Amino acid sequence: MLKLLAIGALCFTSQLAWAQLDNRAFEYRRPVRAEHNNQLRLAVEAFLFTKDNEYFNKIFEGRTYYGTQFAPRLVYYPSPELRLEAGVFLYKDYGTPRLRQVRPMFTAIYQRGPHRILFGNIDAHLNHGYIEPLFDFERVMLNRLEEGMQYQLTTRRFDVDAWVDWQRQQYRFSNFQEEVAGGLVANATVVHDTTAGLRVRVPFQFLAIHRGGQIDTISTPLTTLFNVASGLRVRKELASSFFHAVHFDGYGVYYQDYSFTKVLPYKSGTGLYLNAGVDTRLTKLQVAYWHGKGFIAPQGGPLYQSISYTVNSPDYTERNRQLLILRFFSDYKLTDGLTLSTRFEPFYDFRSRQIEFSFGTYINFNREFFLTTLKRD
């Protein structure tokens, strides 16, 4: 439990600016507004997705995701600084008659000035703003909900997102381990020249995974894994009707296994992650380079890792992993609260000398509707 407390102590978190990819269409920060005091509202969140991974490598084989997620919630504002909500999360994959998940949702959000605290269902997945080697994009489809605590700070110079996600609760005589994840994403703005349209930031990202517990009946060894990333982010706005901006992100990435028993093939590892892109009137284009050495991230994108996530080659390892990724992605605002996103991502694997690709289409909907104003006695 001391390690879990250490994870929580390290977690101080928000993320208004995206990481290496512009994921703003997938992000949603639930508002706490003074004008909604004593109001009862209906919040509706819907996510429809299809993603096809045409992969034929031994690290991460091809698969297709196709489904819908729906999360209606009742929202009450008892004071100008507090938001309470309760609802249900429904998740269905197409091609099967049954729902994959039906889960209750409860959240309390307190916001005062630049500070924001969440308890319950936190601002999850891409809202954290991690780079893909540390936090897989596909979690927005497969692991959308996170439950725990979160602290967010947003100022002109800094934005911070610190969080704890309690993934599995253990009980006395359980035949499984408890599982918890926690992290920190922070960005410090060192240059913000609005006249020149130049912004330079220094990011820091930390993520920890712990699996263990003392009240189970199994002999599975304790696992504690850390991932850290930092570097430089530069963005330059352009005075052009077609080319809107150019940007560069460079990260050094580190992995360390602090478990008492060796379970994974590598005890530590490193990575270099470079991204350069241009935003145009028609689409966004980006080139990314990844070079990992013995790198492992339990919640990171499988393509970036040195261990296999495949069905047919689960014991395969690749200590030196080197990729060149080309990305085309666009967001179309169809109406208020409704966005259509498309992504096409071919990549070249230097080891296998082959080109593979993925493509996806996503619809995000987030709106709130006024129901009534409650009167107090």
Summary of the structure (lengths in Angstrom):
residues: 377
radius of gyration: 21.2
end to end distance: 44.4
largest distance: 71.6
contacts: 1214
relative contact order: 0.17
helix: 7%
strand: 59%
